[in-house]
Amino acid sequence: MGAVVVVGAQWGDEGKGKIVDIYSQSADVIVRYAGGANAGHTLVVDGEKIVFHLIPSGALNPRTLCVLGQGTVIDPAVLVTELNELKKRGLFSPQRFVVSDRAHVVLPQHVLIDSLREARKGSIGTTKRGIGPAYEDKAGRRGIRMGDLLSRAKLEAKLDANLEAWQPVVAALGGTLPQRNEIVATYLELGRELAPLIGEAARCVQDAIPAGKRVLLEGAQGALLDIDSGTYPFVTSSATVAGGACTGAGIGPTAISAVVGITKAYATRVGSGPFPTEMSGDLGEKLREAGAEFGSTTGRPRRCGWLDMPALRQATRMNGVSGLAIMKVDVLTGMDEIKVCVAYERNGKRIEDLPYDDLESVTPVYESFPGWDEPVTQCRALHELPKNALRYVCAIEDMVGCKAWLVSVGPDREQTIVVQNPWAAR
C-alpha cells in the first residue's frame, strides 16, 4: 500500500489532527515523525474535544499501531500523562504503541533554557516546551535518548556530560540548573513505566510497508516552519516537511506513495515572524473568534490573515504534495468578500514566488471572491457546497495546481467532504 504523509502546508495549526484522525480509520500504522510536545493536535469526535501533544492523532482508532519515531523529541512525563488518558478511555494496550529507543529526551534543563531565552528581548515566540534545546543536544551529540532511560549507568554518564555543557549557558541567562540526582530518579522511574513500549520503531515501519500495511506518517507544525525550508530564523527546530518523514520514521523515500498537504481556507501564524496577509482590527478578531484560533498547546491567540497563495504554492512544491486538504471552509461563511493573496509587490515589481528573506518588505496583491451565507456544515459532497463556496475551493485548486482530496466544513470528524482516498491515489 505504501506510506502516506500528512504535512502542514502553512505555518502550522492547519488541522492535521483531524485529518490524521479521519485517515486513521483506514490505516494500520500511524507514525509521528518529528517535533515534540510543542505540537497540539486537536480532535473533535461526537462533539468532544481531545488534544494530543505527542501521541499520534490516530490513537482513537483502537486497531492501529501508534509509533513515535526517531525524529521526535519526547518529554516522557507528557507521554505518560497522555497514555494515562487513553487508559481511562479504554484505548491503551502495550501492543498498540512503540516508542523509538533512538528518539531524544526533553529534559528539565531544556525547558528551563527555553523559558529563560524567551524572557529575553528578541525571542521568536516558542512554546517554552524545551524543543529547541533538545534538538541542539541531538545535533551536538550530547543528547539523551529514550533507550538511555532503561540504564542507570548510561543515563548518569550522559546526564553529567549534558549538564556540564549547559552550565555556562544557564548561568549566563541568570538561571540555576535542576538537581542532577532528582533528574536521574525521575527519569529512571519514567523509563521503567515506558519500558514495555520502547523499542526499534524504525524496523516496525520498515516491515509494515512491504507487508501491505497502510502506514500514515504524521507531521507536526507546518512546512513554512521547517528548519531548512521555512522562513528562517522564525522556524521550529525539526524537519517538518514531507522529506523529514523519511529520516524521522527511518524509511526510504520510495516507501512514500502520496503526500497530503493541509491548508486552511485562510491563514494563521503563532509567534513571531513575517506574515504578509495578516489582518488587523475587527476583521482579524472576527476570524479568530469564528475559527477558535487559539493555540492548543499554549492557548495563545493566533495571528489571522487571508490565504497566501505564493506561500501555499511554495509549500506544495517543496513537499511534493499529491492532494490538498482544505480546512475550515465553514469559518468563512457569512463574509461578504473573501480575499486571496495571489502575488506580492516589492520595489514596484510584481513577484509570484515566496521571497524568504524579504517577506517583511512585500505588499500582498489580492484577488477578491464573493462570499456566501448558506451553512456548509451539513455538506458531504463538493456539489452540495453553496455556489460561491465551491467556486472558492475550485479557485484554490487552480491557483495551487493541485486537487482537493478533502474539504473540512466543521470541527467534528463527520463534518468532512472526502473526495479521494490517499492510498488509492497512485
C-alpha positions in Angstrom: 0.0 0.0 0.0 2.9 2.4 0.7 3.1 5.2 3.2 1.0 8.4 3.1 2.5 11.6 4.6 0.2 14.2 6.1 2.0 17.6 6.2 1.0 21.1 7.1 1.3 23.4 4.1 1.3 26.7 6.0 2.8 27.9 9.4 1.3 25.1 11.4 -2.1 24.8 13.1 -3.7 23.7 9.8 -5.8 20.9 11.2 -3.5 17.9 10.9 -5.0 16.2 13.9 -8.4 16.0 12.3 -7.1 14.7 9.0 -4.9 12.0 10.7 -7.9 11.0 12.8 -10.0 10.6 9.7 -7.4 8.8 7.7 -6.5 6.6 10.7 -9.9 4.9 10.2 -8.3 3.2 7.2 -4.7 3.0 8.5 -2.9 0.1 10.2 0.2 2.0 11.4 0.4 5.7 12.4 3.8 7.3 12.8 4.6 10.7 14.4 8.0 11.6 12.7 9.1 15.0 14.1 8.6 17.6 16.8 7.6 17.1 20.4 5.1 18.4 22.9 5.2 21.8 21.2 2.6 20.4 18.8 -1.0 20.3 19.8 -3.3 18.3 17.5 -7.0 18.9 18.3 -9.7 16.3 17.5 -13.4 16.7 17.9 -15.3 13.4 17.9 -19.1 13.4 18.7 -18.7 16.9 20.0 -16.0 16.1 22.4 -12.6 17.9 22.1 -9.5 15.9 22.6 -5.9 17.3 22.4 -2.8 15.2 21.8 0.7 16.7 22.0 2.9 13.6 21.5 0.7 10.6 20.8 -0.2 10.2 17.1 -3.7 11.7 16.4 -4.9 8.3 15.1 -4.7 6.7 18.6 -8.5 6.9 18.9 -8.7 4.1 16.4 -8.3 1.0 18.7 -6.8 -1.2 15.9 -3.9 1.0 14.8 -0.3 0.6 15.8 0.9 4.0 17.0 4.6 4.8 16.6 6.7 7.7 18.0 9.6 7.8 15.5 13.3 8.5 15.9 12.9 12.1 14.6 10.8 13.2 17.6 11.9 14.6 20.9 9.9 13.2 23.8 9.0 14.6 27.2 8.4 11.3 29.0 6.2 12.9 31.6 3.9 14.3 29.0 3.8 11.0 27.2 2.8 9.1 30.4 0.1 11.7 31.0 -1.4 11.2 27.5 -1.2 7.4 27.8 -3.0 7.5 31.1 -5.8 9.5 29.4 -6.0 6.7 26.8 -6.2 4.1 29.6 -9.2 5.9 31.0 -10.9 5.7 27.6 -10.1 2.0 27.3 -7.8 2.7 24.3 -4.4 1.7 25.7 -2.6 -1.6 25.4 1.2 -2.0 25.3 0.9 -3.8 21.9 -0.5 -0.7 20.3 2.4 1.6 21.0 6.1 1.7 20.0 8.4 4.5 21.2 11.7 4.7 19.3 14.7 4.0 21.5 16.5 6.5 19.3 14.2 9.4 20.0 15.8 12.1 22.1 14.5 13.1 25.5 13.3 16.5 26.6 14.9 17.2 30.0 14.2 19.8 32.7 17.2 21.8 31.7 15.8 22.1 28.1 12.5 23.6 29.4 14.4 25.9 31.7 16.7 27.2 28.9 13.8 27.6 26.5 11.9 29.7 29.1 15.0 31.8 30.0 15.6 32.6 26.4 12.0 33.5 25.7 12.1 36.0 28.5 14.8 38.0 26.7 14.3 40.7 24.1 14.1 39.5 20.5 12.7 36.0 21.3 10.9 34.2 18.4 7.9 33.0 20.4 8.4 29.3 21.2 6.1 27.2 23.2 8.7 27.0 26.0 8.5 23.2 26.0 12.2 22.7 25.6 12.1 21.5 22.0 14.8 23.7 20.5 17.4 22.9 23.3 16.6 19.2 23.0 17.4 19.3 19.2 20.5 21.3 20.0 21.7 18.5 22.2 20.9 16.0 19.4 22.9 17.9 16.8 25.7 18.5 19.4 25.9 14.7 20.0 25.3 15.1 23.7 21.7 14.1 23.8 20.0 11.5 25.9 17.7 9.1 24.1 14.7 7.1 25.2 16.7 3.9 25.3 19.1 5.5 27.8 16.3 5.8 30.3 16.5 2.0 30.7 20.0 2.0 32.1 21.1 4.0 35.2 24.8 3.8 34.2 24.1 5.2 30.7 21.7 7.9 32.0 24.1 9.1 34.7 27.1 9.3 32.4 25.3 11.1 29.6 23.4 13.4 32.0 26.7 14.5 33.7 28.2 15.5 30.4 24.9 17.2 29.3 24.7 19.3 32.5 28.3 20.3 32.2 27.8 21.6 28.7 24.7 23.6 29.7 26.1 25.0 32.9 27.7 28.2 31.5 24.7 28.8 29.2 22.2 28.7 32.1 24.5 30.8 34.3 24.7 33.5 31.5 20.9 33.5 31.3 20.6 34.0 35.0 19.3 30.6 35.9 20.2 27.6 38.0 20.4 24.1 36.6 18.0 21.5 38.0 19.4 19.0 40.5 21.2 16.1 38.9 20.0 13.4 41.3 16.4 14.5 41.0 16.6 14.2 37.3 18.1 10.7 37.5 15.5 9.5 39.9 12.6 10.9 38.0 13.7 9.8 34.6 14.6 6.3 35.6 11.1 5.9 37.0 9.6 7.3 33.8 11.9 4.9 31.9 10.6 1.9 33.9 7.0 2.9 33.2 7.6 3.3 29.5 10.0 0.3 29.1 7.3 -2.0 27.6 6.9 0.5 24.7 10.5 1.4 24.0 11.9 -0.4 21.0 13.2 -0.4 17.4 10.4 1.8 16.0 12.0 2.2 12.6 12.0 -1.6 12.0 8.3 -1.7 12.8 7.6 0.8 10.0 10.1 -0.8 7.6 8.4 -4.1 8.0 4.9 -2.8 7.8 5.1 -1.3 4.3 6.2 -4.4 2.3 3.7 -6.4 4.3 0.9 -4.4 2.6 0.0 -2.3 5.7 -1.4 1.1 5.3 1.1 3.4 7.0 0.2 7.1 7.9 3.1 9.5 8.6 2.0 12.4 10.8 4.0 15.6 10.8 4.0 18.5 13.3 3.9 22.2 12.8 3.9 23.4 9.1 6.2 23.3 6.1 7.0 27.1 6.4 8.4 26.4 9.9 10.8 23.7 8.6 14.4 24.2 10.0 15.8 24.1 6.4 13.0 25.1 4.1 11.0 27.5 6.3 11.0 31.3 6.9 14.3 31.1 8.9 15.0 32.1 11.7 11.3 32.1 12.6 11.1 28.4 12.4 10.9 25.3 14.6 13.9 23.1 15.2 12.9 20.0 13.3 12.3 18.8 9.7 8.5 19.4 9.3 8.4 18.8 5.5 7.4 15.5 3.9 11.0 14.7 3.3 11.5 14.7 7.1 9.1 11.8 7.3 11.8 9.5 5.8 14.5 10.4 8.3 12.1 10.8 11.2 10.4 7.4 10.7 13.5 5.6 9.4 12.3 4.7 5.9 13.5 5.4 2.4 11.7 7.9 0.0 10.5 5.1 -2.3 8.2 3.9 0.5 6.1 7.1 0.3 3.1 6.7 -2.1 1.3 10.1 -1.5 1.6 13.4 0.3 -1.4 15.2 1.6 -0.8 19.0 2.1 -3.1 20.6 4.6 -4.2 24.3 4.3 -6.8 26.4 6.0 -9.2 28.3 3.7 -7.4 31.3 5.2 -4.0 31.6 7.0 -2.8 31.8 10.6 0.5 32.1 12.4 1.6 31.8 16.0 4.6 33.5 17.4 7.0 36.0 15.8 7.9 36.2 12.1 6.7 37.9 8.9 3.1 37.3 7.9 2.3 39.4 4.8 -1.5 38.8 4.8 -2.1 39.3 8.5 -5.4 41.2 9.3 -5.6 43.8 11.9 -8.6 45.3 13.6 -12.2 43.9 13.8 -12.0 41.6 10.8 -9.0 39.7 12.1 -10.6 39.4 15.5 -13.8 38.2 13.9 -11.9 35.5 12.0 -10.0 34.5 15.2 -13.2 34.1 17.2 -15.1 32.3 14.4 -12.3 29.8 13.8 -11.4 29.4 17.5 -7.9 30.4 16.6 -6.1 29.9 19.9 -3.1 27.6 20.3 -4.0 24.1 21.6 -0.6 23.9 23.3 -0.3 27.4 24.8 -3.7 29.0 24.4 -2.0 31.9 22.6 -4.3 33.8 20.1 -3.2 33.0 16.6 -2.5 35.8 14.1 -5.1 35.6 11.3 -4.9 36.6 7.7 -6.1 35.9 4.2 -4.9 32.8 2.3 -1.4 33.4 0.9 -1.1 31.7 -2.5 2.7 32.2 -3.1 3.4 30.6 0.3 1.0 27.8 -0.4 2.4 27.1 -3.8 5.9 27.0 -2.4 4.9 24.6 0.4 3.1 22.4 -2.3 6.3 22.3 -4.4 8.8 21.5 -1.6 6.6 18.8 -0.2 5.7 17.2 -3.5 2.0 17.4 -2.5 -0.3 14.9 -4.2 -3.6 16.3 -2.9 -4.8 19.1 -0.7 -7.0 19.0 2.4 -8.7 22.4 2.7 -9.8 23.1 6.3 -12.2 25.4 8.0 -14.2 26.4 4.9 -17.1 26.9 7.3 -15.3 29.7 9.2 -15.6 31.9 6.1 -19.4 31.6 6.0 -21.1 35.0 6.4 -18.3 37.0 4.9 -19.3 39.3 2.0 -15.9 39.2 0.4 -13.0 36.8 0.7 -9.6 37.8 -0.4 -6.6 35.7 -1.6 -3.1 37.0 -1.9 -2.2 35.9 -5.5 1.2 37.7 -5.7 3.3 40.3 -4.0 4.7 43.7 -4.9 8.3 44.5 -4.0 10.2 47.6 -5.1 7.4 48.4 -7.6 7.6 44.9 -9.2 5.1 42.1 -9.1 6.5 38.8 -7.9 4.7 35.5 -7.6 7.2 33.4 -5.6 7.9 33.5 -1.8 10.8 35.8 -1.0 12.0 34.0 2.1 14.5 36.6 3.2 12.4 39.7 2.3 8.9 38.9 3.4 8.7 42.0 5.6 9.1 44.3 2.6 6.4 42.9 0.4 2.9 44.1 -0.2 0.2 41.5 -1.0 -1.7 41.6 -4.3 -5.2 40.4 -3.6 -7.9 38.9 -5.7 -11.4 39.0 -4.3 -14.1 36.3 -4.3 -17.8 36.6 -3.4 -18.7 35.1 0.0 -21.7 33.0 1.0 -24.3 33.0 3.7 -25.6 29.4 3.3 -24.4 27.0 6.0 -21.9 24.3 4.9 -21.6 22.1 7.9 -24.1 19.5 6.6 -22.4 19.2 3.2 -20.8 15.8 2.5 -20.0 16.2 -1.2 -18.5 19.0 -3.2 -21.6 19.6 -5.3 -23.6 20.2 -2.1 -21.5 23.3 -1.2 -23.0 26.7 -1.9 -22.1 28.0 -5.3 -19.6 30.6 -4.1 -18.0 28.2 -1.6 -17.5 25.7 -4.4 -16.1 28.4 -6.6 -13.6 29.3 -3.9 -12.5 25.7 -3.4 -12.0 25.3 -7.1 -10.1 28.6 -7.3 -7.6 27.3 -4.7 -7.2 24.1 -6.7 -6.5 26.1 -9.9 -4.1 28.5 -8.3 -2.1 25.8 -6.5 -2.3 23.4 -9.4 -3.4 20.5 -7.1 -6.8 18.9 -6.5 -8.6 18.9 -3.1 -8.7 15.4 -1.7 -10.7 16.5 1.4 -12.6 19.6 2.4 -13.4 20.3 6.1 -16.8 22.0 6.7 -16.8 21.8 10.5 -14.6 20.7 13.5 -16.2 17.3 14.0 -14.9 14.2 12.3 -18.2 13.8 10.5 -18.2 17.3 9.1 -15.9 16.4 6.2 -16.1 16.0 2.4 -13.8 13.2 1.4 -13.0 13.3 -2.3 -10.0 11.0 -2.7 -8.6 8.1 -0.7 -4.9 8.8 -0.4 -3.9 5.1 -0.6 -5.8 4.8 -3.9 -4.0 7.7 -5.5 -1.0 6.1 -7.1 
